[in-house]
Every structure is written in structure tokens, then in C-alpha cells.
Amino acid sequence: VQLQASGGGLVQAGGSRRLSCVVSGRTSSVYVMGWFRQAPGKAREFVSAMNLFGASTHYAEFVKGRFTISGDRNKNTVYLQMNSLDAEDTAVYFCAARLSFWNLALVNKESAYEHWGQGTQVTVSS
């Protein structure tokens, strides 16, 4: 499984950005897709996840109501729509694929994902 994230860039505070993650390879083996981010000098943190075989999604508290995760099976692509961005959202955003079933207790943990994309930089200017 290979992941290619894109869509990052420079955006003004209060603006929006949509990230994409294209999944290739053995896509049928992917059950869950997640987004994580890593700000300068900080550890990587969970942002959002979705169950590709159901309607379940999960968000970190700090993005609830602002970010939306979605997927397009025909395009093997997962999106992260980010609205009302502020400077604290500046980070490298990574998409990740989990090859096991949805488990709400695990999907916010890096160790739950077997495959990772290369990351895409989002910079929010204030």
C-alpha cells in the first residue's frame, strides 16, 4: 500500500484548505484511513480517522467542527477539509492506512497504522 498526500500550502488565518491522500497498491486491504499532523518541535498528533467500510469517523477535540474527513472509493482518495484555520494548525499533515478493523480505542494512535504517506506542509499565516 502506498499513500500520496497533497494539497498543502500557505493559507491565511480563517481560510480553508483541502488535503488529499491517494491510496494505491492493495487498496482492498485498507480498512481505516487517518490523518495526523506534526508541528515544528512537537510530536506527531492525531487529527482524524474514518472507517472505509462504515460510516464511523473520529476527530481530535481541537478540530471538531472545523475539519471534515471524507473519502471517494472510486478515486481511492481520502480528503481532509480544513476550515477556520489558525496559526496553531500549521504543521506537516500525514495520511496513514490501517489494515485492521475500525477500533475507536486505537484509531487515534500512530501504532495502529501500518502505512504512511510522505506528508504535506500546511502553513497558516496570521
N, C-alpha and C positions, 0 to 999 in steps of 0.2 A: 504494500500500500504506500502510495506517495501522495504527499499533500503540498499544494502550492497556494500560499496566501498572497493576496494582493489587495490594493485599494487604499493603502496608507498614503499619508501626505500631510501637508500643512493645512490647518483649518483654524478659523477664528473661534474664539470662545463664544459659545451659544450656537455654533453651527452644527452641521451633521456630516456624517461620513458613513459609507457602507463598505465593509470589508467582505472579501470573497475568499473562499477556500475551495479549490478544485481537488477532488479526490480521484486518483487513478490507480490502476492495478486491480487487486482483488477487492473491488468495492463492495461486493456482496458479503464480505466478511466483517464489514464495519457496522456496528450496532449503535454506537453513540459518537457524536461529534462534540468537541468542546472548544472553547476559546479561553485562552489565558493571556495575561499581559505581564510585562516586566518593565518597570520604570527605572530610570538611572539610579544605581546604588541600592536598589530594593530587590527583594526576592520575587520570583515569578508568582503571580496570584491568579486564582480562578476568576473568570468573568461570567461565562455562561455555558450551558450544555443543552443538547437536545437528543431525544431518543428517535432514531431514524425509523423505528418500527412501531411508533406510537405517537401520541400527542404530548408526551411529557417534555417539559423544559424546566430549566433551573437557572437562577440568576444569583450573582453575588448581591448582597444588600445595596452596595454602593452604585449599582447600575439599574436597579429595579425602576421601571417606569421610564427609563431613558434609552435603554438598549433592547433590541429585539433580535433573537436568533431565529433563523428560518432555513429551509432547505428546498432545493429543486432536484428531485431524483433524476429527472430526465437529463439534467446537466451535470449530475454528480457534484453538485456545488452546495456549500453551506454559506450562509451570509450572516453578518453581524451588522445590523443597522444601529448606528450610534447617533443619538440626538442630544441636544443640550450639552454639548461637550464643554468641559472646562479644563484648565491647565493641569489639574490632577489626573486627567485621562491620558496625558502624554506618556507614551510607552511604546515598546515593541509588542505587537499583538501576534500571538501564535495560535494556529489551529492544531487540533490534535484528534486522533481517531482511537476509539476504544473497540476492541474486538470481542468484548463480552457484553452480556445483557445490561440493560439500564439498572443502576442501583443508586438510589438517591444518596445513600451514605458514602458513596465512593466517587461520584462523577465530578466532585469539586477538588479532587486530589490528582496531582500530576502523575502519581504512580499508577493510576487507573488506566492510563493511556499508553498504547504501545507505539504509536507513530506520531511524529510531529512535523509540522511544516517549518519553513525557514524563518518565519516572522516577517511582519511588515510594520514599518515605523509610522506612528501617528503622533503628530506634534500639534498641540493646541496652543495658539498664541493668545495672550490676554490683552 
